[in-house]
Amino acid sequence: MDTTKIIELLFYTLPALITGSVAYYLFDAYFKDQQNTRRWLLQKENQKDSLPLRLQAFERMALFLERINPTKLLIRITPLSQNKNDYENLVIAQIEQEFEHNLTQQIYLSDDCWTIIITAKNATIQMIRKAGMSERVDSADKLREVILNDLMERQTPSSAALSYLKNELNGFL
């Protein structure tokens, strides 16, 4: 009789265990789904808030690249004296100041894009220094002329970086 009671108890317990494990599985799946839905909604909300910031970073870096474009930079910044070294230092200081003003935008851009922008800035500075060391440059006006003539033959570093920035933005959107 003890074995029949054990078997009878097993017949009652087994369906309860199966029902309990199915209920546990369904509740677990439901709660995981709810958690994933909440996470997705939170991510969507964060994206909605961060998209304008990222777009603003792209805009500011495009403006930076336009402002350090030597053709526009040399027109905007006029020499204070005829000393080529003073003018060279003034132009480079303006580039560095523009860069420092936009330094925080790097958190919204990819590492590759930020590296391209830094490279464009450094290449522009190097171009100005190289022109300043030229023997044909003896005044600030001559420095401007040499830099602008050199740019007639090739693309500016900032325009190449701007192209990359636009491509990244198109990939982002």
C-alpha positions as CSV (number, residue, x, y, z in Angstrom):
1,M,0.0,0.0,0.0
2,D,2.9,2.3,0.6
3,T,4.1,1.9,-3.0
4,T,0.6,2.6,-4.3
5,K,0.4,5.8,-2.3
6,I,3.8,6.8,-3.5
7,I,2.8,6.1,-7.1
8,E,-0.5,8.0,-6.6
9,L,1.4,10.9,-5.0
10,L,3.8,10.9,-8.0
11,F,0.8,11.1,-10.4
12,Y,-0.4,14.2,-8.6
13,T,3.0,15.8,-8.2
14,L,4.3,15.2,-11.7
15,P,1.6,17.3,-13.5
16,A,2.1,20.0,-10.8
17,L,5.8,20.1,-11.5
18,I,5.4,20.2,-15.2
19,T,2.8,23.0,-14.9
20,G,5.1,24.9,-12.5
21,S,8.1,24.6,-14.8
22,V,6.1,25.7,-17.9
23,A,4.7,28.6,-15.9
24,Y,8.2,29.5,-14.7
25,Y,9.6,29.3,-18.3
26,L,6.7,31.5,-19.6
27,F,7.1,34.1,-16.9
28,D,10.8,34.2,-17.3
29,A,10.5,34.7,-21.0
30,Y,7.9,37.4,-20.5
31,F,10.0,39.3,-18.0
32,K,13.1,39.1,-20.3
33,D,11.0,40.4,-23.2
34,Q,9.7,43.2,-21.1
35,Q,13.3,44.1,-20.0
36,N,14.5,44.1,-23.6
37,T,11.6,46.3,-24.6
38,R,12.4,48.8,-21.8
39,R,16.0,48.7,-22.8
40,W,15.1,49.3,-26.5
41,L,12.8,52.2,-25.6
42,L,15.4,53.8,-23.4
43,Q,18.0,53.4,-26.2
44,K,15.6,55.0,-28.6
45,E,14.9,57.9,-26.3
46,N,18.7,58.4,-25.8
47,Q,19.2,58.3,-29.5
48,K,16.5,60.9,-30.0
49,D,18.4,63.2,-27.5
50,S,21.9,62.5,-28.9
51,L,21.1,62.8,-32.6
52,P,20.9,66.6,-32.5
53,L,24.2,66.7,-30.5
54,R,26.0,64.5,-33.0
55,L,24.6,66.5,-35.9
56,Q,25.8,69.7,-34.2
57,A,29.3,68.2,-33.8
58,F,29.4,67.4,-37.5
59,E,28.3,71.0,-38.3
60,R,30.9,72.5,-36.0
61,M,33.7,70.4,-37.4
62,A,32.7,71.3,-40.9
63,L,32.8,74.9,-39.9
64,F,36.2,74.4,-38.3
65,L,37.5,72.8,-41.5
66,E,36.2,75.6,-43.5
67,R,37.7,78.2,-41.2
68,I,41.2,76.6,-41.3
69,N,41.1,76.3,-45.1
70,P,44.1,78.3,-46.0
71,T,42.4,80.2,-48.9
72,K,39.7,81.5,-46.5
73,L,42.1,81.8,-43.5
74,L,44.6,84.0,-45.3
75,I,41.9,86.3,-46.6
76,R,40.2,86.6,-43.2
77,I,43.5,87.2,-41.3
78,T,45.4,90.2,-42.5
79,P,49.0,90.8,-41.6
80,L,49.6,93.2,-38.7
81,S,53.1,93.9,-40.0
82,Q,55.3,92.9,-42.9
83,N,57.3,90.4,-40.7
84,K,56.6,86.9,-42.2
85,N,57.3,85.2,-38.9
86,D,54.8,87.3,-37.0
87,Y,52.2,86.6,-39.6
88,E,53.0,82.9,-39.7
89,N,52.6,82.7,-35.9
90,L,49.4,84.6,-36.0
91,V,47.8,82.3,-38.6
92,I,49.0,79.2,-36.7
93,A,47.7,80.6,-33.4
94,Q,44.3,81.2,-35.1
95,I,44.2,77.6,-36.3
96,E,45.1,76.3,-32.8
97,Q,42.5,78.6,-31.2
98,E,39.8,77.3,-33.5
99,F,40.8,73.7,-32.8
100,E,40.8,74.2,-29.0
101,H,37.4,75.8,-29.3
102,N,36.0,72.6,-31.0
103,L,38.0,70.1,-29.0
104,T,35.0,68.7,-27.1
105,Q,33.3,67.7,-30.4
106,Q,35.5,64.6,-30.6
107,I,33.2,62.7,-28.3
108,Y,30.5,62.7,-30.9
109,L,32.7,61.7,-33.8
110,S,34.4,58.4,-34.7
111,D,38.1,57.9,-33.9
112,D,38.9,57.7,-37.6
113,C,37.0,61.0,-38.3
114,W,38.7,62.8,-35.5
115,T,42.1,61.5,-36.6
116,I,41.4,62.8,-40.1
117,I,40.5,66.3,-38.7
118,I,43.6,66.4,-36.6
119,T,45.7,65.4,-39.6
120,A,44.1,68.2,-41.7
121,K,44.9,70.7,-39.0
122,N,48.5,69.6,-38.7
123,A,49.0,69.4,-42.5
124,T,47.7,73.0,-42.8
125,I,50.1,74.2,-40.1
126,Q,52.9,72.3,-41.8
127,M,52.0,73.8,-45.1
128,I,52.2,77.3,-43.6
129,R,55.5,76.6,-41.9
130,K,57.0,75.1,-45.0
131,A,56.0,78.2,-47.0
132,G,57.4,80.4,-44.3
133,M,60.8,78.7,-44.6
134,S,60.9,79.2,-48.4
135,E,63.6,81.5,-49.7
136,R,61.2,83.3,-52.0
137,V,59.2,84.6,-48.9
138,D,60.5,87.8,-47.4
139,S,57.3,89.4,-46.1
140,A,53.9,88.6,-44.8
141,D,52.2,89.5,-48.1
142,K,54.7,87.3,-50.0
143,L,53.9,84.4,-47.5
144,R,50.2,84.7,-48.3
145,E,50.9,84.8,-52.0
146,V,53.2,81.7,-51.9
147,I,50.7,79.7,-49.9
148,L,47.8,80.6,-52.1
149,N,49.8,79.8,-55.3
150,D,50.8,76.4,-53.8
151,L,47.1,75.7,-53.2
152,M,46.3,76.3,-56.9
153,E,48.2,73.0,-57.7
154,R,46.6,70.8,-55.1
155,Q,43.7,70.2,-52.8
156,T,43.7,71.7,-49.3
157,P,44.0,69.3,-46.4
158,S,40.8,70.7,-44.9
159,S,38.8,70.0,-48.0
160,A,39.9,66.4,-48.0
161,A,38.9,66.1,-44.4
162,L,35.6,67.8,-45.1
163,S,34.9,65.2,-47.8
164,Y,35.6,62.4,-45.2
165,L,33.3,64.2,-42.7
166,K,30.5,64.3,-45.2
167,N,30.9,60.7,-46.1
168,E,30.8,59.7,-42.4
169,L,27.7,61.8,-41.9
170,N,26.0,60.2,-44.8
171,G,26.9,56.8,-43.4
172,F,25.5,57.8,-40.0
173,L,22.2,59.0,-41.3
